[in-house]
Amino acid sequence: MTTSPHASSLSLSALARRSILLWVGLLFSIVGLVFLTIGVNASLEEHAYRTQGLDMQAVVLEKTLVRADRQNTPRTRYLVTYQFTSADGEVIDGTAEVPVEKWERLEAGQPFAVTYLPGDPDSSRLPGGNQWIPALVFTAFGGVFTLLGAGLAFVDGRHLIRAARVLRHGLVTDGTVLRASPTSTSINRVPQWRIHYRYRDHLGRTQEGASHLVSLAEGSTWKEGDRGTVRFDRERPEISLWLGRT
């Protein structure tokens, strides 16, 4: 038996908080966009070096050694600080990491070849540098994570949109519990439950559904044959929400 819509204890915000795929999808999308941005910027910079980079002769100012440690520096870095004059007459300082063999041979005052971008002299680097592989890896990794995250978020987002429609315009009826059981999804290492139920729609047809994720404390209180409240979509009665005891 169905009745007119009325307020329920279940809210869209409560559903959203337990929409694991939505939050995982958003997290994946954010991480993916960060990596994608890094990859695209690195690719654009590499293309600029290949097409616009100018080779200049710099002068070594000093050599520094950054020893490896267990916290911030996983390996020893051999750095050279240099100075050069750009095509516009601007004096630019830069620092580059070099192989240990080259670092040992260099001394202050010696010439040091660099490549720089005329529009951004501070981006100078060693000639012949190739950042295409890291740039492509970051771009591919970011693209995959962004698409995967967007797909997951879309799936749960679509369910939330349907739930919002059912909560606002759905019909209410009695539901009978078929079973309540834990799922493979956990929140804070606690398995979440689903309640499977049966109900009759406004046309007298028998429909079945499954609740949103519920806590162990809530799910374990239900057993086969218990009665609860269900709200379903008038136009698509197979879409429903378990409201529990209202």
N, C-alpha and C positions, 0 to 999 in steps of 0.2 A: 504493500500500500504506500502511495506517495503523497506528499503534502507540498504546500507552497514553500519556496525558499525561506530560510530563516538563518539567523546568525549561528555560527558554530565556533567551537573552541580552537579549531585548526585555522591557522593563518598562513598567508603566503610567505611571510618572513620566516615562519617556522619551517616550511617546506624548503625554502632557499638555504637555510642554515644546514640542512641535512642533505642537500643536493651535492654529493661528493664529486660527481663528474663535472659539475659546473665549476666548483672551486679548483679542482685539478686542471680542468681545461683553461681557466683563467690564468693559473700559475704557469702552465706550459706556454701559453700565449705570451705572457710578459717576458719569461726567460727567452723564448724564441725571438721576440722582437728586439731584445737587447743584443743577442748574438747576430741577428740579421742586420741590425744597424751598424754594428762593428764591422761585419763582413763587407757590407756595401761601401761603407766609408773607406775601408782598406783597399777595396777593389778600385774605387775612384782615384785614390791617392796613387796606387801603383800605375794605373793608366796614365795619370798626369806625369809621373816620373818618366814613363816610357816615351811619351809624346812631347813633353815640354822641358824635361830636366836638362840643366846646364852643368857641364863639368867644370869645376874650378880647382885651382891649386891653393890649398890652405896651408897654414903653418901650425905645427904642434906647439901648444902652450905648456901642457904638462901631462903626465901619465898618473893614473890612480889605479889602485887595486882594491876591489871590494871582495873580501874573503867570504867564503861560504859559511853559513851558520844553520842551525836547526829551525830557525823561526822565519826570517824574511828572505834569505838568500840561499837557495838550494845548491848553487854552484858558484865558484869563484868567477868574478867578472873583471875583465881587463879593459879599462876605459881610457880613452884619449880625448883630451880637451884641445880644441883647435880654433883657429880664427881665419876668416877669409873676407875678402872684399867683393861684394856682389857687383853685378853689371851696372847697377845704379850708383855705385860708389859707397854703399852702406857697409860698415864693418860689422860682421856677424860672428858670434861665438857659437860653438856647437860642441857636443860630446857624442862620441860613438864607441860602441863596444867592438873590439877587434880580437882576432885569434891571439893566443899567448905568444906564438912565434913572432908575429908582427909587432906586438906590444914590446917585446924584449929588444927588438932592433931599433925602435923609434926613440928619438931624443928630442928634447925641447929645441925649437928652432928649425927642425927638419921639415921639408915639404910633406904635405899630406893631401892626397887627392880626395875630393868630395863631389857630390852631385846635389844640386838644390833646385827648388822650384822658383822661378822668377817672381811669382805672385806671393810666395810664402818662403822667404829665405830661412826662417827658423826651422823648416822641415828638412834641412840638409841631411844627407846620409852618405855611406860609402858607395862608390860607383859599383854598378852591376848587382846591386841588391835585388832580391826577388822575393816579394811577399804575396805572389799569386796563390800559392798553395794554402797558406794560413787564411788568406782572404776568402778563398773558395770554400774551405772547410767551415769557417764561421758562417758564411752565407748559406751553405747547404744545411748545416746543423740548425741554424736559426729558422730557415724556411720550413724544415720538417717539423720542428717543435711548434712553430706558429700555426701551421695547418692542422697538426694533430690537436693542439689545444683548442683551436677554433671549432674543430669538429666535435670534440667532447662537450664544450660549452654549448654548442648549438643543440645537441641532443637533449641535454638537461634543460636548457633554456626553453625549448619548444614544449617540454613537459610542464614547465612552470607557467607558460602562457595558457596552456590548456587548463591547468589547475586553477588559475585566476578566473577563467571563464566559468568553470564549474562552481567555484566558491561564490561567485557573484550571481549567476543565473541558474545554477543547477537545481534539480528536484531532489527532495530528501525522501529516503525510504529506509526500511529496516534491512539489515544485513546479517547473515549467519556465518560465523567463523567456520572455515573448513580446516585450517591448521595455522599455527603460529610457530615459526621456526627461525633459527639464526641464519644469517647470510655470510658470505665470504668477506663482506665489508666490515671494517673496524674503525672506530673513532677512539683515539687515545688507547688503542690496543684492546678495546672492549667490543666484541662482536655485536653488530646491529641486527635487529630482527625485522621480519616482514610478517604481516597478518594477511592470509589469503581468505577470501570471503565470497559468498554468493548472495545475490539479491535479485529482485524482480523489478523491471523497469515499468514505465507508465503504460506500456502496451501489453504487460503481462508476461514478457519474455524473461527467461532466466539468464542472468549475466554473472560473470565471475571477474574478480579483480584482486589486486594485491596492494597493500598499503604502502605508503612512503616508509622510509627507514624509521624504525622506532627503537628506543633504548631497550636494554635487557630488562630493566625494571618494568617497563610497560608491556613489552611483548610476552614476557613469561606469565603475565596475569590472564592471558587469553587461552582458551582451550576450545576444542571442536564443539560446535553447537551453541556457543555463546552468541548473544545478540548484541549488535551494535548499530550505529547510524551510518548510512552511506549517502553521499550526494553524487548525482550523476548528471551528465549532459543530456538535455532534452533531445537535441538533434542527433547526437551520437551517444546513445545510452551505454555503449560498451566502455566509454570513458568515465571513470568514477574516482571518488576519493573516499577513503575510510576516515570517518570522523570519530570513531570510537564511542565512548560514552559522553553524550552531550546533555 
